[in-house]
Amino acid sequence: MATRFLQQRLFPTLKIGVSAMVARGNQDVPLHVRQSNWDGACGTYCAAMALALLGRISDVTVLSERRKGVAARLWNAARKHYFDGISAAELVAMIKSLDADLYTAHYSGSHRKCIGYTQMLLNAGRLAIVSWLSRSGHDHHWVLVVGTEGVQEGRAFTPQTFLVLDPGASEPQMAGYNGRLRFAPSPSSSGKSHIPYECVGISTLQVRLTAVVAIGEAR
């Protein structure tokens, strides 16, 4: 009988230390950037973290100090979305405008198709910036999916949870993520249109996915 155990699969450049870090040669640089309680720029914060993981930005914590390169272009492009937020199409357009030689695409629509598209991106070695809407409709938010948790049994891996970096939540401690989207169906949740979102410092929310932005190396 094959051994059955829980396994986490994280993006390869993500380093787990006291908090989420990104490996840069012989140096580990802070990855997570904390969103203000009153801005609407969660999508651009997620883009910054993705660009750091992909090696296009060296340190997300000092974006405002950059005067040239991808980091400076991101800082300038993101400011117009700071209060109003950003759609999936706008996020893709912004990333393309950075001239960072990256693959980008997006999907907006069905909750279940968003889950499937996100899984496909992770399997292809890409990152997914995902938006979710709370059941109440009061919270519409972007998070960066950096890995998957699931059950490994023999050679078969069954994913159950997306591991995310949430710029609106507390900094991750001793982990590479600070939020969890539990998407695996269970007998009690089969057919339901919402899934639990668990986050550091925030009570569990029932949410549905509304859009996915793909970002990764151009191939």
TAURUR-V760758 format. One record per pair of residues at least 4 apart in sequence whose ideal C-beta (glycine too) atoms are under 7 Angstrom apart, sorted by the first residue. I is the first residue (numbers start at 0). J is the second residue. D is the distance in whole Angstrom. If there is no record, write none. Layout:
# TAURUR-V760758
i-><I	I>
j-><J	J>
d-><D	D>
This chain:
# TAURUR-V760758
i-><1	1	3	3	4	5	5	6	6	6	7	7	7	8	8	9	9	9	9	9	10	10	10	10	12	12	12	13	13	13	13	13	14	14	14	14	15	15	16	16	17	17	18	18	18	18	18	19	19	19	19	19	20	20	20	20	21	21	21	21	22	23	23	28	28	29	30	30	30	31	31	31	31	32	32	32	32	32	32	33	33	34	34	34	34	34	34	38	38	39	39	39	39	40	40	40	40	41	41	41	41	41	42	42	42	42	42	42	42	43	43	43	43	44	44	45	45	45	45	45	45	46	46	46	46	46	46	47	47	47	47	47	48	48	48	48	49	49	49	49	49	50	50	50	50	50	51	51	52	53	53	55	55	56	56	61	62	62	62	63	65	65	65	66	67	69	69	69	70	71	72	72	73	73	74	76	76	76	77	80	80	85	85	86	87	87	87	87	87	87	88	88	89	90	90	90	91	91	91	91	91	92	94	94	94	95	100	101	101	101	101	102	102	102	102	102	102	103	103	103	104	105	105	105	105	106	106	106	106	106	107	107	108	109	110	110	110	110	111	112	113	113	113	113	113	113	114	114	114	115	116	116	117	117	117	117	117	117	118	118	119	120	120	120	121	121	121	124	125	125	125	126	126	126	126	126	127	127	127	128	128	128	128	129	129	129	129	130	130	130	130	130	131	131	131	131	131	131	132	132	132	132	132	133	133	133	133	133	134	134	134	138	140	142	142	142	142	143	143	144	144	145	145	145	145	145	146	146	146	147	147	147	147	148	148	148	149	149	149	149	150	150	151	159	159	160	160	160	160	161	161	162	162	163	163	163	164	164	165	165	165	168	168	168	168	168	168	169	169	169	170	171	171	171	171	177	177	178	178	178	179	180	180	181	181	182	184	184	185	192	193	193	193	194	195	195	196	196	196	197>
j-><152	153	150	152	151	148	150	149	151	156	146	148	162	146	147	13	145	146	162	175	52	126	145	146	21	22	52	19	21	52	145	175	20	21	22	27	174	175	20	27	172	173	29	31	170	171	172	30	31	164	171	175	27	28	29	30	28	30	51	52	27	28	57	57	58	60	48	51	59	48	164	170	171	44	47	48	59	60	166	166	170	38	40	41	44	166	167	81	82	81	82	83	84	44	77	80	81	45	140	141	166	167	46	80	84	85	90	128	141	47	77	80	85	48	166	49	128	141	142	143	166	50	73	90	93	94	128	51	56	59	62	73	52	59	143	164	53	126	128	143	214	55	56	69	73	99	56	59	126	101	216	69	99	69	70	65	70	73	74	74	70	71	74	71	71	73	97	99	74	75	76	97	77	97	78	93	96	97	81	84	85	89	90	90	91	105	107	130	210	212	92	105	93	94	128	212	95	103	104	105	212	96	101	103	214	103	217	214	215	216	217	125	213	215	216	217	218	212	213	214	213	210	211	212	213	112	113	116	210	211	209	210	112	113	114	192	207	208	115	116	117	129	208	209	210	211	118	182	208	119	120	211	121	127	129	144	161	211	122	158	123	125	127	213	127	144	147	215	213	214	215	143	144	145	214	215	144	211	213	141	143	212	214	142	144	208	211	139	140	141	209	210	140	196	206	207	208	209	136	139	206	207	209	137	138	204	205	206	193	205	206	204	167	163	164	165	178	163	164	161	163	162	163	164	175	176	162	175	176	158	160	161	162	159	160	162	156	157	158	159	157	159	156	181	183	179	180	181	182	180	182	176	179	176	178	180	176	177	177	178	198	177	178	198	199	200	201	177	199	200	177	175	176	177	199	198	199	196	197	198	197	194	196	194	195	194	188	189	189	207	205	206	207	206	203	205	203	204	206	203>
d-><5	3	6	4	6	7	6	6	4	7	6	5	7	5	5	5	6	4	7	5	6	6	5	6	6	6	5	7	7	6	6	5	4	6	5	6	6	5	5	6	7	7	7	6	5	5	6	4	5	6	5	5	4	6	6	6	5	5	5	6	6	5	6	7	5	5	6	6	7	7	6	5	6	5	6	7	5	6	6	6	6	6	7	6	5	4	5	5	6	7	5	6	4	6	6	6	5	6	6	4	5	6	7	7	7	4	5	7	4	7	4	6	6	7	4	6	5	5	6	4	6	6	7	6	7	6	7	7	6	5	6	6	7	6	5	6	6	5	6	6	5	4	4	7	7	7	5	5	6	7	7	5	5	6	5	7	5	7	5	6	4	4	6	6	5	6	5	5	6	7	6	5	6	6	7	5	6	7	7	6	4	5	5	7	7	4	5	7	4	5	6	6	6	7	7	5	6	5	7	5	6	6	6	5	6	6	5	6	7	7	6	7	7	5	6	5	7	7	6	6	4	7	7	5	7	7	7	5	7	5	7	4	6	7	7	6	4	5	7	6	6	7	4	7	7	5	7	5	6	6	7	5	7	4	6	6	6	5	6	6	6	4	5	5	7	7	6	7	6	7	3	7	7	7	5	6	4	5	6	6	6	4	7	6	5	6	5	7	7	5	5	5	6	6	4	7	5	7	7	5	6	6	5	6	4	5	7	5	5	4	7	7	6	4	7	5	6	6	5	5	5	6	7	6	6	6	4	7	7	5	7	6	7	6	4	6	6	5	4	5	5	7	5	7	4	5	6	5	7	4	7	4	6	6	4	6	6	6	6	4	6	5	6	5	5	6	6	6	4	4	7	7	6	4	7	6	4	7	7	4	5	6	6	6	5	5	6	5	7	6	4	6	5	6	5	6	7	5	5	5>
